Amino acid sequence: MFPKSPTAFHYPFPAMSKPVKQYIPVGSDPLMEKFINCVMKQGKKSIARRIVSDSFKIIKTRAKEPPAEVFSKALLNVTPLVEVRPKRIAGSVYQVPVEVNPKRQMALSIRWILDAARSRKGVPMAHKLALELLDASSDQGSAVKKKQDVLKMAQANKAFAHLAKSS
């Protein structure tokens, strides 16, 4: 069943996998590509790319700052520092405030901005996204409200913070 010598066994893949090469177009950065990938639905990346570029054009006409600056400021304003996680202790569930790691911070801020943009009605997605980015960069809008709600929840449950360390 097994080969007699160790050299006779051939693997269908090399022992070390090659590092994945990321293709990042000129004039973009990894964060922008991540955002475009999150905008994308059903694998239609060209449409997602067009939505983001159209929203940047709208931002350029509405704001004094460059669109990339508005985008980074919006993400920074929506980024959560703490969140609550449910922890079950002795049959009751406590909402325990915990710090959010940087990767999850970025994922949550992108998700909240896109959810807030998609919940707006009556205009094309590029316009909704531009308005939400402009609102978030000026500390307004649904995404910033979501961040503030999460922060209020964490502050209200500060009494259970000692439970976070015991895991």
N, C-alpha and C positions, 0 to 999 in steps of 0.2 A: 504494500500500500504506500509506504513512504520510500523515497529513494535511499539507497544505501550510503551514498556519500553526500556531505553537505553542499558540495559544489554542483551536484546534479539538479538541485531544486532551483527552479527559475521563478522569480517573482514577475508578475505582469507590470510592475511599476518600479521605478528606481527607489533605492533605499531612502534617499532624502528627497522630499518634494521641492520643486523650484519655488522661489518666492513669487507671489502673485504680482504682476506688473500692473500698476494703476495707470490708466490713460487719463490725463487731465489736460483738457484743451487749453490753448493759449488764451490768456485773459481771464482765467478761472483759478480757483484754489480748491483744495480738498473739501473745505467746509461748504463751498458753493455747490460742488458736485454732490455732496451728501444731501443738501437741501433739494437739489433737482431730482435726485433719486427718490426722496420722500414725496415730492409733488407728483411724481410719475405714478400712473395707474395702468394696470394691465400691460406693463412692459413698453409703453409708448413714450420713450425717452425724448424723441424729437419734439413731441407736443409739450412735454414738461419743460424742456429747454426753451421753447418758444413762449410759454406762459411766463417763465421767470424773466426772460429778456424783455418781453412786452411790459411786465410790471416795473422793471427797472427804467424803461423809457418813460412810463407814467410818473415814476418817482422823480426822474430828472426834470420833468416839467413842473412838478409841484413843490419840490424842496430846493433849498439853496445849496445843501451839501451834496456831494456825489452819491449815487445810489449804493455803492459798495459800503460807504460809511454809514448810511441810513440802515442798511441791512445788518451790519455788525452791531450797531447801537441797539437795534430792535432785538436781536438775539440776546444781547447782554442784559437788556432790561427785563426780558422774559425768563431768563435763566434762574431756576430755583436753587437755593442754597440748602434748605432743609425740607423734608417731607415726612409724612406720617406713614408708618408701616404697622399693620395689625400684628400683635404678638399675643399668643394664647398662654395664659398663666393661670393654673389652678381652676380651669373651667370657665374663666371669663376672658374676653378678648379686649386688650388695651390698644389704643392707638398710640404708638411710641414714636416720638420724633427722632429722625436719624438724618445725618448729613448725606447729601447726594454726591456720588462720585462724578468726576468731570464728564465722563462719557455719557452717563445717564442725564446729566444736566443739559448737554447739547441735544440729546435725543428728545427730552421733554420739551425744551424750548421750541425746537423745530415742529414737533407734533402739535403743541398748543397754538402756534402761529397759524399752521395750516388748518387746524380744526376751526379756529376763529374765522379764518378767511372763507372756508367752505360753508360756514353757517350763515354768512351774509347772503342775502337773496337779491335777485333782480338784475345783476350785472355780470359780465364775463369774469372768469376766474382770474385773469391777469389784473383786472381792475380791482377785484376784491382783495387780492394778495397785496397789491400796491397800497391800498388804503390801510390794510391791517399792519403792514410794515411801517407805514408813516405813523399810525397811531401808536404802535409799540415803541417806536423810537422816541416819541414824545411822552412816554409813560401813560398812555391811555389805551382803550380798546379791550376786547374780550380776553386776549391772551395775557395781558398784564393783570387783569382782574382775576384770572385763574391762578396766577402766581401769588397774588395777594391773599386769595382764599386759602391756598395751601400753607402759606406762611402763618395765617391766623389760626388754622387748625393745629399747626405745630406749636404755636405759642400757647394755645388753650390747653394742650396736652403736655406742657413742659414738666408737669409733676411726674410723668411716667418716663422721663428721660433716663433715669437710673436703670430702667429695665433693658435699655438698648445694649448696655455694656456686658450683660450676663448671657452672651450667646456665643 
